[in-house]
């Protein structure tokens, strides 16, 4: 079937389309109620189906002869460790971990927070939660204690799973003190904290709460899969909200399994038994979907890499992994490729390896800029395919459907809508716009399977954030346009969430942190363009009037950078703050952030007629040398 036929089928009769795709996974009880509407007016998929995601990802393949096939490859250049797990070995590890959680009271519907580095135990723990019908919430190891504390209070987990440390290139980051501080800050106190001790650091244990992971496994009994409904939750994953309070995106078991299984063939052209590598982190949605769940649901081998694209040990690290493990498809963020290109612009390190196994390179997480696209094409001579998706959807909204029909590439475009996603470009009033006209990218309801159906514990916030702006549509928060051929171009966020190396971060949250400094009167944070990371946060700060005629601006900037690092974490990459006399505002008091971003990026802009003080822009331009 061609892409157009497949897409039309998904739009004209979504229930029939997804009922057919649901047959691709193994249910305990196949769903008959394919699409329904719940008491909050939200569309739900496969409500009466019974299943278990861990069973679909592991046990099913073992029962069908894949027990001896590799399921997981762990490669850690930062610790010089490598380890592999067959489907049977991984299932046995997961069942034992589930038994460990069970003996500490974890049951179906309970929440478990994972604050872990990129080690096999992270994958094992996620699948173990799924095996029990528990809801996991993975928190990226780079987040600071206040960020973890907010998630503890929101998810109210029964258990926290952590490790003694993570490793950033050559630097050991002790996790346990961060977890201890987060629990101290949080109102909700988890009953148990299970700690995996790594040889690079030994964590101090708190009697009565902390449990040694390896010791706990010794007394555990393997746990069986617990049946859940298709609409029962698999996980909560927090994403930045414009208010500074993160949003707990919820993912349901049934729709998630069906969509991800379908995507592995239709988008990525992967077949069972082949090796797929998503070079991401399990703390982000890409890691959830395409390190852990999708490859295993599809019977592939997945790679878990604890390292960087450069410096572990060099810019040939990715190519070594691809060659060594016979990787067919690589999926990572453009920022990784830009880092490699910066270190090895002629691709000399890649030439050292046999990369004949690599058939496709996929990019997502941020826009794949044309220069990086051209470099990848010239260097590797394989299809380079951009695609666009969000934490909220869990899989691609627009892509080049490589497994259905390989379409011509237009650099800068994520190609066409994925089957199930009826995308519209709307203006301020909700009117559909013509081709080549920029507007708000929205998706007509119902959303296809795998997309969020609420915000954890706050369905009204879900409706307000995504559904109320344009009735009948889900608002993505991104702006863009279709060209005359139906290709979608994403132009960036329309709110204050910025994209730093594929990580969505709230500038509003950074502003809250900067505002806590005793010398700061007001501030604004924008995402300026960065040719390596896509965007980098930049702060504009107005100081309070004091008796000190010449405050030490350099010292204040240093303190502000440290404050953001302490409160949000190094992942924020906040390294620039400019002290200004005043911020440009409208007469109603709205800070002109978009104008500031244009100035910082050297882009043309129009001075709004509503500006209160045009001279403020001239002063900032002069300071930036623009």
Secondary structure, DSSP 8 states (H G I E B T S, - for coil): --HHHHHHHHHH-HHHHHHHHHTTS--SB--S--EEE-TTS-EEE-TT-EE-HHIIIIIHHHHTT-TTSEEEEEEETTTTEEEEEEHHHHHHHHHHHHHHHHHTT--TT-EEEEE--SSHHHHHHHHHHHHHT-EEEE--TT--HHHHHHHHHHH--SEEEEESEEEETTEEEE-HHHHHHHHHH-SS--SEEEEE-BTTB-----TTTEEEHHHHHHT--------EETTSEEEEEEE--TTSS-EEEEEEHHHHHHHHHHHHHHTT---TT-EEEE-S-TTSHHHIIIIIIHHHHTT-EEEEE-S-SSSSSSTTHHHHHHHHHTEEEEEE-HHHHHHHHHH-TT-TTGGGS--TT--EEEE-SS---HHHHHHHHHHH-SEEEE-EE-TTTSSEEEE--TTT------TT---EE-TT--EEEE-TTS-B--TT--EEEEEESS--TTS---BTT-HHHHIIIIISSSTTEEEEEEEEEE-TTS-EEEEEESSSEEEETTEEEEHHHHHHHHTTSTTEEEEEEEEEEETTTEEEEEEEEEE---S-SS--HHHHHHHHHHHHHHHT-GGG---EEEE-S---BBTTS-B-HHHHHHHHHT------TTBS-THHHHHHHHHHT-
